[in-house]
Amino acid sequence: RTSRRGNLSLSAGAQRIFYTDEFFDDYTTLSSNGAYNHSLSDRTTVGFNVGLRRTDYDNSSDSSTIINPGISIRTRLSEHWDASAGIGVSFADVERNGDSSNSTSLSFNGSVCNTTENDRFCGRVSRYSNSTSRSALVTTTPLGVDWFRKLDAAQTLQLSASVVRYVADDELDDNFKTNHFRLAGSYSRT
């Protein structure tokens, strides 16, 4: 906490991916994030964030670097409704086969939720860029809904559904595009 109304957070991580198929390149990704959030009132918080991801691929000098600054807002619309939204820009630099390419793309996220005594229902959407296993960038756009219900003091039920669109700039696949659909549910009893 930096002040009574302000909060600064920092995080960092690393990920190592291995493949058994020689068609794909193993790679290591280092990431860091920083965010500052400021409470304008009891209902509304605004923020600024920046993320950095660096991916280095094995058996080559290929790499990708993505920098993603953005702004965000979170607000309670009424007693039962709350919403959050963020928008930013992704700056990407990809080194592939000795060539360098730069790109700029829009990133965003948003959600709207309704909460009652026993239920919480949310709709969400986002868009962001990420690295893939073949020194390429993929733009990911998920859209989904989540529902949580407290059945009684000991039981809960949770359902979620989503569709995710992937668009890769992989020149080997001629701008590969695919959609993934997901439906999940869980039941808990304590």
Solvent accessible surface area in square Angstrom, and as a share of the most:
residue,aa,sasa,rsa
1,R,195,0.71
2,T,79,0.46
3,S,57,0.37
4,R,194,0.71
5,R,90,0.33
6,G,0,0.00
7,N,62,0.32
8,L,90,0.45
9,S,55,0.36
10,L,141,0.70
11,S,66,0.42
12,A,89,0.69
13,G,36,0.35
14,A,80,0.62
15,Q,93,0.41
16,R,95,0.35
17,I,41,0.21
18,F,141,0.59
19,Y,80,0.30
20,T,148,0.86
21,D,75,0.39
22,E,173,0.78
23,F,113,0.47
24,F,72,0.30
25,D,41,0.21
26,D,34,0.17
27,Y,25,0.10
28,T,44,0.26
29,T,3,0.02
30,L,100,0.50
31,S,27,0.17
32,S,45,0.29
33,N,80,0.41
34,G,13,0.13
35,A,25,0.19
36,Y,81,0.31
37,N,43,0.22
38,H,61,0.27
39,S,36,0.23
40,L,101,0.50
41,S,50,0.32
42,D,138,0.71
43,R,109,0.40
44,T,25,0.15
45,T,21,0.12
46,V,49,0.28
47,G,12,0.11
48,F,108,0.45
49,N,53,0.27
50,V,60,0.34
51,G,13,0.12
52,L,75,0.37
53,R,73,0.27
54,R,98,0.36
55,T,1,0.00
56,D,60,0.31
57,Y,8,0.03
58,D,44,0.23
59,N,151,0.77
60,S,60,0.39
61,S,98,0.63
62,D,13,0.07
63,S,4,0.03
64,S,1,0.00
65,T,29,0.17
66,I,7,0.04
67,I,76,0.39
68,N,41,0.21
69,P,36,0.23
70,G,10,0.09
71,I,105,0.53
72,S,38,0.24
73,I,78,0.39
74,R,135,0.49
75,T,31,0.18
76,R,109,0.40
77,L,102,0.51
78,S,43,0.28
79,E,147,0.66
80,H,78,0.35
81,W,116,0.41
82,D,38,0.20
83,A,19,0.15
84,S,36,0.23
85,A,47,0.36
86,G,9,0.09
87,I,92,0.47
88,G,8,0.08
89,V,53,0.31
90,S,3,0.02
91,F,98,0.41
92,A,6,0.05
93,D,46,0.24
94,V,4,0.02
95,E,61,0.27
96,R,37,0.14
97,N,115,0.59
98,G,72,0.69
99,D,102,0.53
100,S,66,0.43
101,S,58,0.38
102,N,119,0.61
103,S,58,0.37
104,T,90,0.52
105,S,33,0.21
106,L,86,0.43
107,S,9,0.06
108,F,61,0.25
109,N,80,0.41
110,G,17,0.17
111,S,30,0.19
112,V,71,0.41
113,C,7,0.04
114,N,34,0.18
115,T,50,0.29
116,T,60,0.35
117,E,162,0.73
118,N,59,0.30
119,D,33,0.17
120,R,88,0.32
121,F,99,0.41
122,C,18,0.11
123,G,24,0.23
124,R,78,0.29
125,V,54,0.31
126,S,23,0.15
127,R,69,0.25
128,Y,89,0.34
129,S,14,0.09
130,N,40,0.21
131,S,15,0.09
132,T,32,0.18
133,S,12,0.08
134,R,29,0.10
135,S,2,0.01
136,A,0,0.00
137,L,20,0.10
138,V,18,0.10
139,T,29,0.17
140,T,6,0.03
141,T,41,0.24
142,P,21,0.13
143,L,101,0.50
144,G,6,0.06
145,V,64,0.37
146,D,36,0.19
147,W,72,0.25
148,F,78,0.33
149,R,86,0.31
150,K,90,0.38
151,L,80,0.40
152,D,63,0.33
153,A,104,0.80
154,A,35,0.27
155,Q,35,0.16
156,T,38,0.22
157,L,50,0.25
158,Q,82,0.36
159,L,79,0.39
160,S,15,0.09
161,A,35,0.27
162,S,17,0.11
163,V,44,0.26
164,V,24,0.14
165,R,94,0.34
166,Y,60,0.23
167,V,48,0.28
168,A,10,0.08
169,D,55,0.29
170,D,10,0.05
171,E,112,0.50
172,L,128,0.64
173,D,62,0.32
174,D,121,0.62
175,N,86,0.44
176,F,94,0.39
177,K,112,0.48
178,T,36,0.21
179,N,70,0.36
180,H,96,0.43
181,F,160,0.67
182,R,134,0.49
183,L,149,0.74
184,A,34,0.26
185,G,53,0.51
186,S,64,0.41
187,Y,118,0.45
188,S,53,0.34
189,R,160,0.59
190,T,143,0.83
